[in-house]
Amino acid sequence: MIYPILASIPSPPINDFHIGPLRVTFYGIFIMTGVVIAWLVIRHRFEARGGDVIIAERIVIRVVAYGFLGARLAYVSTHLSRFEGEWWKLIAIWEGGLALFGGLTAGAIVMYVYTRKWGASFPDFLDSVAPAVPLAQALGRFGNYFNQELFGTPTDLPWGLEIEPRFRPPQYAGFETFHPTFLYESLWNVGLAFFIIWIGNRYPSMRGRLVGVYFLGYGFIRFLMELIRTDTTFRFLGLSRNAWVSMGVMILGALVLWWKRVKVEDNAYTLA
């Protein structure tokens, strides 16, 4: 018997279900599952570094809350036309619409404020978060899959993603399969998370610098994805807003690694 070769990846026929009057979206399920997994990773890693788990829990709760707020505000600020006549949907994050870089920025600020306030080690907390965030992102991107959003340009590759006509950009209405950018980014983020864990275990001198590895790794894949994503309307010199931000994140990651390395080397020289 000859089995057909995979010709494309079908999109899910639904993106939600109901439990009585309650509407549950797969986007929300994947986002929250990612948050829970991230919390478990942060808790384990921070405790292994001698941190107080109770303080870590209090910080994570605030980081998640303000991170979602920052992500939503950043998205809304760049998609105001989407909410004309339906301003109540400003809070409808279950329908999608979170700007990751906005969430990361807000979360980092809150993390710094509360680690200082409660006497926790900010570098150790960053090290704990470094592999947890890409794992959460990897799961969250599957919410985009169920929403049939944030896909790439048309492709006829065997793993092309089928998109229903109502979700296709007007300029690509005649195409059926597109690059599954959600899958590319998810796989990369899983690999990045394990690489961060490995490099932290293999090179103890990287302690306090692992977030720089995350910035470099995620900035790189996000820049590549922005070259083929079709949801961006604003472009400057051919690059989307998030592509420019991605380059800034990579530069920040390089600076973190360089600055921490110089600091470690200076301390080693002093101790000698």
Buried (B, 14 or more C-beta within 10 A) or exposed (E): EEEEEEEBBEBEEEBBEEEEEEEEBBBBBBBBBBBEBBBEBBBEBBEEBEBBEEBBBBBBEBBBEBBBBBBBBBBBEBEEEEBEEEEEEBEEBBEBBBBBBBBBBBBBBBBEBBBEEEEBBBBBBBBBBBBBBBBBBBBBBBBBBBBBBBBBBBBEEEBBBBBEEEEBBEEBEEBBBBBBBBBBBBBBBBBBBEBBBEBBEEEEEBBBBBBBBBBBBBBBBBBBBBEBBBBBEEEEEEBBBBBBBBBEBBEBBBEBBEEBBEEBEEEEEEEE
